[in-house]
């Protein structure tokens, strides 16, 4: 098992050629910066979301080059505070930057892989992926490179999820989150 983190992990997002697909299956993710932003959201306090700028700038630049980002968030209904914050406060910024984000009710996801992962350049000879690893406090600890033999099943799982998931705006309206 090859573990990656830090700059090696970050290079996954600058080194892909065509596609970056992300399946998220956790109800919560923890990071000191995001935890503070979530706390502010729940308290009704202002957050300028400047902490998101590096990611959003990167997505904008890469999509301007013709690269594609797709993300499916598998969510539990009713939404956790973290997921509601993602739909109502964060997701639209990612979408405006160029990500295609969709939401899928966990009840419709029983046949999907039960792990978070990114897949890159799936339809090419350069296909590769990384499983995201988390500790018991929901904090990201790094990634495990996915074996080539696993890529077809994970790619098919992502495609099933993407086909069933609905765009963020439609999801928010369907669940009366506005």
C-alpha positions in Angstrom: 0.0 0.0 0.0 1.5 3.4 -1.0 0.4 6.3 1.2 0.7 9.8 0.0 0.2 13.2 1.7 1.4 16.8 1.6 2.9 18.0 -1.7 2.6 14.5 -3.2 -1.2 14.5 -2.6 -1.5 18.1 -3.9 0.3 17.2 -7.1 -2.6 14.9 -8.0 -4.7 18.0 -8.7 -2.1 19.7 -10.8 -0.9 16.6 -12.7 -4.1 15.2 -14.2 -4.8 15.7 -17.9 -8.6 15.5 -18.4 -10.8 14.5 -15.5 -11.0 14.5 -11.8 -13.9 12.6 -10.2 -14.6 12.5 -6.5 -17.0 10.3 -4.5 -17.7 11.5 -1.0 -19.5 9.1 1.4 -18.8 10.5 4.9 -21.4 12.5 6.8 -18.7 14.8 8.2 -15.2 15.8 7.5 -13.1 17.6 10.1 -10.3 20.1 9.5 -9.5 23.0 11.8 -10.2 25.7 9.2 -13.5 24.1 8.1 -14.5 23.4 11.7 -14.2 27.1 12.4 -16.1 28.0 9.3 -18.9 25.6 10.2 -19.0 27.0 13.7 -19.4 30.5 12.3 -22.1 29.3 9.9 -24.1 27.6 12.7 -23.7 30.7 14.9 -24.9 33.0 12.2 -21.5 34.8 12.1 -19.8 36.2 9.0 -17.1 34.2 7.2 -15.5 35.7 4.1 -14.5 32.2 3.0 -11.1 33.4 2.0 -9.7 30.1 3.1 -11.4 28.5 0.1 -9.6 30.8 -2.4 -6.6 28.6 -3.3 -8.8 25.6 -4.2 -11.3 27.7 -6.1 -8.6 29.5 -8.0 -7.0 26.1 -8.9 -10.4 24.7 -10.1 -11.0 27.9 -12.2 -7.6 27.7 -13.8 -7.8 24.0 -14.6 -11.4 24.1 -15.9 -10.3 27.1 -18.1 -7.8 24.7 -19.6 -10.6 22.3 -20.4 -10.2 19.9 -17.5 -13.3 18.6 -15.8 -14.1 18.2 -12.1 -17.1 16.1 -11.0 -18.1 15.4 -7.4 -20.9 13.3 -5.9 -21.7 13.8 -2.3 -23.6 10.9 -0.8 -25.7 12.3 2.1 -27.8 11.1 4.9 -31.3 12.6 5.2 -32.0 14.6 7.2 -28.7 16.4 6.5 -26.1 16.7 9.1 -25.1 20.3 10.0 -21.9 19.8 8.0 -23.8 18.6 4.9 -26.3 21.4 5.1 -23.4 23.9 5.4 -21.9 22.3 2.3 -25.1 22.6 0.3 -26.1 26.1 1.4 -22.8 27.9 2.0 -19.9 26.1 0.3 -21.1 24.1 -2.7 -22.2 27.0 -4.8 -18.7 28.5 -4.7 -17.2 25.2 -5.9 -19.8 25.1 -8.7 -19.1 28.7 -9.7 -15.4 27.8 -9.9 -16.2 25.0 -12.3 -17.0 21.8 -10.4 -20.1 19.8 -11.3 -21.3 18.8 -7.8 -24.3 16.5 -7.3 -26.0 15.0 -4.3 -27.2 11.5 -3.7 -29.4 10.2 -0.9 -27.5 7.5 1.0 -30.7 5.3 0.6 -30.0 5.2 -3.1 -26.3 4.4 -2.7 -26.2 0.9 -1.2 -24.4 -0.6 -4.3 -21.6 2.0 -4.3 -18.2 1.7 -2.9 -18.2 2.7 0.8 -15.1 4.8 0.6 -14.0 8.3 -0.4 -11.9 8.5 -3.5 -10.6 10.7 -6.3 -10.2 9.2 -9.8 -8.1 11.0 -12.4 -8.0 10.6 -16.2 -10.1 7.4 -16.0 -10.7 7.0 -19.7 -7.0 7.2 -20.5 -3.9 5.1 -20.2 -2.9 7.5 -17.4 -5.8 6.6 -15.2 -5.0 6.6 -11.5 -6.8 7.2 -8.2 -6.4 7.7 -4.5 -8.6 6.5 -1.6 -8.9 9.2 1.1 -8.2 8.0 4.6 -9.6 9.5 7.8 -9.0 9.0 11.5 -11.7 8.4 14.1 -12.1 12.2 14.5 -13.0 12.5 10.8 -9.7 14.2 10.0 -8.0 13.5 6.7 -4.8 11.6 7.3 -3.6 11.0 3.7 -4.3 9.0 0.7 -3.7 5.4 -0.5 -2.9 5.0 -4.1 -5.5 2.7 -5.7 -4.4 -0.4 -7.5 -4.9 -0.4 -11.2 -7.0 -3.5 -10.9 -9.5 -1.6 -8.7 -9.9 1.3 -11.0 -12.6 -0.1 -13.3 -14.9 -1.0 -10.4 -14.4 2.3 -8.7 -14.9 4.2 -12.0 -18.1 2.3 -12.6 -19.3 3.0 -9.1 -18.6 6.7 -9.6 -20.6 6.7 -12.9 -23.5 5.0 -11.2 -23.5 7.6 -8.4 -23.2 10.5 -10.9 -26.1 9.2 -13.0 -28.4 9.0 -9.9 -27.3 12.1 -8.1 -29.0 15.4 -8.7 -27.4 18.9 -9.1 -27.0 21.0 -6.0 -29.6 23.5 -6.9 -32.2 20.8 -7.6 -31.2 19.0 -4.4 -31.7 22.1 -2.3 -35.0 22.8 -3.9 -36.3 19.2 -3.6 -35.4 19.2 0.1 -36.6 22.7 0.8 -33.2 23.9 2.1 -33.7 27.5 0.9 
